[in-house]
Amino acid sequence: MKIKSIDVKPVIVPMREPHRTASAVVEVCPVVTISVFTDEGVRGDGVIFAYTELALKGLYEITERISQL
């Protein structure tokens, strides 16, 4: 079995209820979704949570670059 392709997407998921912290109210959950496809039709999915929307861009870019290796 060999990896055929990897799909990486940045996604901002709205939270049902905002989460209040001492310094802010968190209304969204920034994540990078990863799907790995094999030549035998097997699919694996994963999620990387970013702490902030600002961190999402860099996390996505790093993950996308790694998927190209």
C-alpha positions as CSV (number, residue, x, y, z in Angstrom):
1,M,0.0,0.0,0.0
2,K,1.3,3.4,-1.0
3,I,0.1,7.0,-0.4
4,K,-1.6,8.3,-3.5
5,S,-2.4,11.8,-2.3
6,I,-2.7,14.1,0.7
7,D,-5.3,16.8,1.0
8,V,-4.7,19.6,3.5
9,K,-7.3,22.3,4.2
10,P,-7.4,25.2,6.7
11,V,-10.9,25.5,8.3
12,I,-12.4,27.9,10.8
13,V,-15.1,26.0,12.7
14,P,-17.7,28.2,14.6
15,M,-18.3,27.1,18.2
16,R,-21.8,26.4,19.3
17,E,-21.2,28.4,22.4
18,P,-18.4,30.9,22.9
19,H,-15.7,29.8,25.4
20,R,-14.7,32.5,27.9
21,T,-11.1,32.7,29.1
22,A,-9.5,35.3,31.4
23,S,-8.2,37.2,28.4
24,A,-10.8,36.7,25.6
25,V,-13.9,35.1,24.3
26,V,-13.2,32.3,21.8
27,E,-16.0,32.0,19.2
28,V,-14.2,29.9,16.5
29,C,-11.9,26.9,16.4
30,P,-9.2,27.2,13.7
31,V,-8.1,23.7,12.5
32,V,-6.1,22.1,9.6
33,T,-7.8,19.0,8.3
34,I,-5.7,16.3,6.7
35,S,-6.9,13.4,4.5
36,V,-4.5,10.7,3.3
37,F,-5.5,8.5,0.4
38,T,-3.8,5.3,-0.6
39,D,-3.6,3.4,-3.9
40,E,-5.8,0.7,-2.4
41,G,-8.6,3.1,-1.6
42,V,-7.9,3.4,2.1
43,R,-8.5,6.9,3.6
44,G,-7.2,8.3,6.9
45,D,-8.3,11.7,8.3
46,G,-6.7,13.9,11.0
47,V,-7.1,17.3,12.5
48,I,-4.6,19.7,13.9
49,F,-5.9,22.4,16.2
50,A,-4.5,25.9,16.0
51,Y,-4.7,28.1,19.0
52,T,-5.6,31.2,17.1
53,E,-6.7,32.2,13.6
54,L,-3.3,34.0,13.3
55,A,-1.5,30.7,13.9
56,L,-3.7,28.8,11.4
57,K,-2.0,30.3,8.3
58,G,1.5,29.2,9.4
59,L,0.3,25.8,10.6
60,Y,-1.5,25.2,7.3
61,E,1.6,26.3,5.2
62,I,3.9,24.0,7.2
63,T,1.5,21.1,6.9
64,E,1.0,21.7,3.2
65,R,4.8,21.7,2.6
66,I,5.3,18.5,4.6
67,S,2.6,16.8,2.5
68,Q,4.6,17.5,-0.7
69,L,7.6,15.5,0.5
